[in-house]
Amino acid sequence: MQFPRHAASLHLTHNQHKSYYETVAKAIESGTYDDEDWINPEQRQRALETNDVWELQWYPDTPVGSYRLLAADLDALLTAAVAVEG
């Protein structure tokens, strides 16, 4: 398992929406999961179908300025995250 470089912090979250008794669809509708954070439209659709979301947020240099990515599959998420700084 490879994580992206992070000089500050890194947070990996699974199914945060369930902590609020929401579905993925409801979390998207309410803005919890922003469209621009999905690694691709296929992962967004899969998350809607499975009600499963992995979220990775990391601060590559300092506690100011971060990346946030969402996916239904952990492996796809980590691959995309490492490629961000590629």
C-alpha positions in Angstrom: 0.0 0.0 0.0 1.5 3.3 -1.1 0.3 6.7 0.2 1.1 10.1 -1.4 3.8 12.2 0.0 2.5 14.2 3.0 4.8 16.4 5.1 1.8 17.4 7.2 -1.1 15.0 7.8 -3.0 12.3 5.9 -6.6 11.1 6.6 -8.1 7.9 5.2 -11.9 7.6 5.8 -14.3 4.9 4.8 -18.0 5.5 4.6 -18.2 8.7 6.5 -21.7 9.2 5.2 -22.9 6.3 7.3 -22.0 8.1 10.5 -24.8 10.5 9.6 -27.3 7.8 8.6 -27.0 8.9 4.9 -26.6 7.1 1.7 -23.9 8.0 -0.9 -26.7 9.6 -3.0 -27.8 11.8 -0.1 -24.2 12.8 0.8 -23.6 13.8 -2.8 -26.9 15.8 -2.8 -26.0 17.6 0.4 -22.5 18.5 -0.8 -20.6 16.2 1.6 -19.1 14.5 -1.4 -18.2 17.1 -4.1 -18.3 16.1 -7.7 -14.8 17.4 -8.4 -13.3 15.2 -5.8 -14.2 11.8 -7.4 -11.2 10.2 -9.2 -13.5 9.5 -12.2 -17.2 9.3 -13.1 -17.1 5.5 -13.0 -16.0 5.4 -9.3 -18.7 7.9 -8.4 -21.3 5.6 -10.1 -19.9 2.5 -8.4 -20.1 4.3 -5.0 -23.8 5.1 -5.7 -24.5 1.5 -6.6 -22.6 0.0 -3.6 -23.1 2.7 -1.0 -19.3 2.5 -0.4 -16.9 5.5 -0.4 -13.2 5.8 0.4 -11.9 9.3 1.1 -8.3 10.4 1.2 -7.3 13.9 2.3 -3.6 14.9 2.6 -1.5 18.0 3.1 1.6 17.5 0.9 3.8 20.4 2.3 2.2 22.2 5.2 -1.1 22.2 7.1 -2.3 24.8 4.6 -3.4 23.5 1.2 -4.6 19.9 0.8 -5.8 17.4 -1.8 -9.0 15.4 -1.4 -10.0 12.4 -3.5 -13.0 10.0 -3.4 -13.5 6.5 -4.9 -15.5 3.4 -4.3 -12.4 1.2 -4.5 -9.4 1.7 -2.1 -6.8 0.5 -4.6 -8.1 2.9 -7.3 -8.1 5.7 -4.8 -4.5 5.2 -3.7 -3.3 4.8 -7.3 -4.9 8.1 -8.2 -3.6 9.9 -5.1 0.0 8.8 -5.8 -0.4 10.0 -9.4 -1.5 13.5 -8.3 2.1 14.4 -7.4 3.5 11.9 -9.9 
